[in-house]
Amino acid sequence: MSKTTTTYKTPRPMTPEAIEKAARADRDSQPLTEADLKRMKRTPQAKIIRRALELTQEEFAARYHIPLGTLRDWEQGRAEPDQPTRAYLTLIARDPDHANRVLNPRPR
């Protein structure tokens, strides 16, 4: 049995210019243009909204009447909210107190 020796060379780090050049050379993965970014729609993300409100999953789900399992699926990427639910999440993100008052009125 013969022994072989393998030497590994440490790759040189790429400069930001080299990274940009390599990225632009890939026809299948071109950077987004300003026009692309303008026509893309932002989708509200439940986890970001919930964390901004400093609520646990359980608190958020109870306050806004969302099944806990559904919320967890959205946050873990197993499911995505449909269009009406995205509108609902946008409402919560923009005015969480109003949404809470409407859904959970105080008894008189």
C-alpha positions in Angstrom: 0.0 0.0 0.0 1.3 3.4 -0.9 0.7 6.5 1.0 -0.4 9.6 -0.8 -0.1 13.1 0.4 -2.6 15.7 -0.5 -1.8 19.4 0.0 -4.7 21.9 0.1 -4.2 25.4 -1.0 -6.1 28.0 0.8 -8.3 29.8 -1.8 -7.7 33.5 -2.1 -10.6 35.6 -1.0 -12.4 37.4 -3.8 -12.6 41.1 -3.9 -16.0 42.8 -3.9 -15.3 43.7 -7.6 -14.5 40.1 -8.5 -17.7 38.9 -6.7 -19.8 41.5 -8.6 -18.2 40.4 -11.9 -18.8 36.7 -11.3 -22.4 37.4 -10.3 -23.1 39.4 -13.5 -21.5 36.7 -15.6 -24.2 34.2 -14.5 -27.0 34.6 -17.0 -29.5 32.7 -14.8 -29.0 34.8 -11.7 -28.9 38.5 -12.7 -29.2 41.1 -10.0 -32.6 42.8 -9.7 -33.0 46.1 -11.4 -34.7 49.2 -10.0 -37.7 48.4 -12.2 -37.8 44.8 -10.8 -37.8 46.1 -7.2 -40.6 48.6 -7.9 -43.0 46.0 -9.3 -42.3 43.5 -6.5 -44.8 43.6 -3.7 -43.8 43.3 -0.1 -45.4 40.5 1.8 -46.0 41.1 5.5 -44.3 38.4 7.6 -46.1 37.3 10.7 -42.9 36.6 12.6 -41.6 40.1 12.1 -44.9 41.7 13.0 -45.2 39.6 16.1 -41.7 40.3 17.3 -42.2 44.1 16.7 -45.2 43.9 19.0 -43.1 41.9 21.5 -45.7 39.1 21.7 -45.2 35.4 22.0 -46.7 33.1 19.4 -49.5 32.2 21.8 -50.3 35.9 22.7 -50.3 37.0 19.0 -52.5 34.0 17.9 -55.0 34.7 20.8 -55.1 38.5 20.3 -55.7 38.4 16.6 -57.7 35.1 16.4 -55.2 33.2 14.3 -54.9 29.4 15.0 -51.6 28.8 16.7 -50.6 26.0 14.4 -51.3 28.2 11.4 -49.1 31.0 12.8 -46.3 28.5 13.4 -46.6 27.1 9.9 -46.3 30.7 8.5 -43.3 31.5 10.7 -41.5 28.3 9.9 -42.1 28.5 6.1 -44.3 25.4 5.9 -47.2 27.5 4.6 -47.9 31.0 3.3 -50.8 33.3 4.1 -53.4 33.7 1.3 -54.2 37.1 -0.1 -57.0 38.0 2.4 -54.7 37.0 5.3 -51.8 39.1 3.9 -54.2 42.0 3.9 -55.1 41.2 7.5 -51.5 41.0 8.5 -50.9 44.4 6.8 -53.7 45.9 8.9 -52.2 44.4 12.1 -48.7 45.7 11.1 -50.0 49.3 10.4 -52.4 49.6 13.4 -52.2 46.8 15.8 -54.1 48.5 18.6 -57.1 49.3 16.4 -57.2 45.7 15.1 -57.0 44.5 18.8 -59.8 46.8 19.9 -62.1 45.7 17.0 -61.5 42.0 17.6 -61.5 42.1 21.4 -63.9 44.8 22.6 -63.9 45.4 26.3 -67.1 44.4 28.1 -69.2 47.3 29.3 
